[in-house]
Amino acid sequence: MQSKALPGFRDLYPADTALLQKIFDVWRAVSARYGFEEYGGPPLEPLELYTAKSGEEIVGQLYHFEDKGGRAVALRPEMTPTLARMVAAKASDFKKPIRWYTIPQLFRYERQQRGRLREHFQFNLDLIGEPGPLADAEVIAAAIDVMRGLGFGPESVRVRMSDRRVIRALLMGAGVEEEQLGAAYAAVDKIERDSRDALTDRLKGAGIERPIADRVLDLAEIRGLESVLGALDEVTDGELIGDGLTECHGALANMGLVEFVDVDLSIVRGLDYYTGIVFELFDANRSVRAICGGGRYDDLLRALGGIDLPAVGFGMGDVVITELLRSRSGAPSTPSRLDVYLVAVTSSDVPEVLRLSHALRDIGIRVEYALKQQAVAKQLKIASVRGSGRAILIGPDERESGEVVVRNMDTGTEEQVPITALTEDLAWLGGRETP
């Protein structure tokens, strides 16, 4: 029998799950503050849903098989095709813009590396039906606020933002032909990973002559909004083409978030369906792969679902965030601590422990007790190991007097509390109010 999880898959122990839940809580809290609604979809989809978007070459990256009905199916590697289908099916039912988010588990049969597994949970947030730059800014702001909610400031994480329309205009202004744009985008995307000589050779292989290749790589190194706008001054209608990027940047400034943002023309995103502003979020030290990536994809819903609606969104996985949180704190989060451990002094006290445990659980108190008779000292030791804030000792004397001993497990102090008051006045629990 196999003794460990499959390559690229994880066993999530309670501490791992607690940290994951912390991330989920922030994702959901930020989404709610921005007015986004949660949706979901099936983990198994027709294979053609993904090949229609990405081509047959994606099949090698999928967990796919033929089901018992003879259908070619795949575990979902992403949510955008499912989103497109769902929006197309009921587009007229929804007030625009549509603000949706989801937290699916996704699967890809890819090479493992730091920050990338073969399964992960991903926060997808999409704003559909609004073409303007304020929608782009809204989505980028939500991504930033997730990181702020997890305790990261602008010194720790950076949004690198660009615009495919701007890059296209500058590349064509530099002499790149329409059919050469794909190769030029790929070179721009790799400007920080590969040498200029290697990139120049690839551009030459795509038919781009050396002088034009040099201009392409120079464009890829432009940083800062003013420098981008300066480059656009040399392009026909450059000011108009740069308006979207300028307005989005200004909106983030008005929100007080621009200190997180770097305008960076090397960001193009590898997927061909992006049509406007694109962005990636990294840790400032670039110690791991991108935390999230996204942008505007105004034509994709029409291609996938037959519904012509502009859209902007991003995907943010849990794996990189988990690494960043662990490297910052030095240890995984621990599960939520227990509120109360009930200690039965004798076996005759068990019925009262059971009654009280259920009464406390009914009002939302986290309670545990021994499932077999044990010495009081051993029960108190378990209470300490469980991280319980309080231990309540119930013995024959306590049942007769109607008062129990409540021990503060942090300080060791004790107080007498009437049994009948335990579920009515929670002062003994450290000020917690009854839900």
Helices and strands as residue ranges (DSSP letters): H 14-33, E 37-38, E 44-46, H 48-54, G 56-61, E 64-66, E 72-75, H 80-89, G 91-93, E 98-102, E 105-107, E 119-128, H 133-149, E 157-163, H 164-173, G 178-180, H 181-189, H 196-205, H 210-220, H 225-232, H 238-241, H 243-254, G 258-260, E 261-263, E 277-283, E 292-296, H 300-305, E 311-317, H 318-329, E 340-344, G 347-349, H 350-362, E 367-369, H 376-385, E 390-394, H 396-401, E 403-408, E 414-418, G 419-421, G 426-429
